[in-house]
Amino acid sequence: MLRRALRLGLGPGLLGRGLGTHREGSTLDWHGKVSEIKKKIQSVLPGGAWSPLCDTSHLPPEHSDVVIVGGGVLGLSVAYWLKRLEKRQGAIRVLVVERDHTYSQASTVLSVGGIRQQFSLPENIQLSLFSVEFLRNINLLGGTFLCTQEYLAVVDDPPLDLQFNPSGYLFLASEEGATIMENNVKVQRQEGAKVCLMSPEQLQKKFPWINTEGVALASYGLENEGWFDPWCLLQGLRRKVQSMGVLFCHGEVTRFVSSSNHMETAIGEKVTLKRIHEVHVKVDHSQEYQPVECAIVVNAAGAWSGRIAELAGIGKGLPGTLQGTKLPVEPRKRYVYLWHCPQGPGLEAPLVADPSGAYFRREGLGNNYLGGCSPTEEEEPDPGNLEVDHDFFQEKVWPYLAQRVPAFETLKVRRAWAGYYDYNTFDQNGVVGPHPLVVNMYFATGFSGHGLQQAPAVGRAVAEVMLEGHFQTINLSPFLFNRFYLGEKAQEHCII
């Protein structure tokens, strides 16, 4: 089959180029000398506009085996595993391009940092089990899933403190959702997750601050669920991959240069195969772009990955054809509110997901809480900015919180922010692996809110299929791009 054949294709020269080396001290000395020389020259030039010595250290390289578009946790995880799994050290040159170098609008750092195994799809459960093992042992050697080797530890650097809080997730189900919850827990246990079911009476006894009205059943994660510091994971991954030789560029991908090959499928459908040869990167504070020759492109651009796919020509064909199938990932704005409640739930409180869609968890030790609720399709806010709608909390979140936790009647909102979901409009699940027609573009996107918690496992999966031609650790075939064309949803019932 065409799709299977394309899945196995790797760009020419993937392992053929090595990383250049440099001595850090010499580089710093040189930059200092250049700066001093430029100051002296400009001091005698009144206009100061002419700069005969240009500092090009901010530019991307002219060649890179792999260009990763997006420097959030998913993109960095792919970079990490490519370097970790390469057969010969320094064999693969990896460039990460991130347009928001401050990460001020990055989904990673604006999330609530949760991790859970309470999903309905086995693949999602496996991804989170792998990732929590990675996170819990981030500064250690060895592990259940990995070879005896360091995770994100860097020689002479302090250990990472993810502030992992294993308080678990508590899902509440109405009478209507109780059967689905029971089936979900069966799957979770089969995959090795430690989850228990609780009746309303058991729920009331364990968490007396909960009003169990309207609750028919609850599921509670006993191990390896909770929340952690997303910023720490992001910075830990950046620090680690830099130590492994990964290159970074602050800029925006604006164009792909590709070659085309026309062919016909077994059912007579005409398709055009594309291979990207060059990525154009517009660097900050410049109108010019830098072309980067490459063998493989990874689309890990999060909420903006749909735009990156369009730049590569994906979806530009007749509707209903593989050529015309778009990457259905778009930005969706989500609000997070932080409130204070002196009589609120104590240190034993898990992350609670109400049947209404409202959720909350503790934040620190001072009776502060984080939470929110996803809007309905009709209520979706404009993703053109990250302004917060405070009325949404008063009208759509607080009433459900106060009904479920009576103490929240007197809460006071202290601050709020908004972030982006890389929302997969097809089935709200991740897109992992190669595109069937743009044969050297791979995806790590579309997780619709659970990409942060699954990033360590997703990065490994993408690296495996790139290097070996197939998934090895976890089979993520249901998350391939082809499902959009075939209409085969990876249906997940546990969405927050």
Buried (B, 14 or more C-beta within 10 A) or exposed (E): EBBEEBBEBBBEEBBEBBBEEEEEEEEEEEEEEBEEEBEEBBEEEEEEEEEEEEEEEBBBBEBBBBBBBBBBBBBBBBBBBBBBBBEEEBBBBBBBBBBEEEBEBBBBBBBBBBBBBBBBBBBBBBBBBBBBBBBBBBBEEEBEBBEEEBBBBBEEEEEBEBEBBBBBBBBBBBEEBBEBBEEBBEBBBEBEBBBEBBEBEBBBEBBEBBEBEBBBBBBBBEEBBBBBBBBBBBBBBBBBBBBBBBBBBBBBBEBBEBEEEEEEEEEEEEBBBBBBBBBBBBBEEEEEBBBBBBBBBBBBBBBBBBBBBEBBBBBEBEEEEBBEBBBBBBBBBBBBBBBBBEBBBEEEBBBBBBBBBBBBBBBEEEBBBBBBBBBEEEEEBEBEEBEBBEEBBEEBBBBBBBBBBEBBEEBEBEEBBBBBBBBBBBBBBBBBBBBBBBBBBBBBBBBBBBBBBBBBBBBBBBBBBBBEEEBBBBEBBBBBBBBBBEEEEBEBEBBB
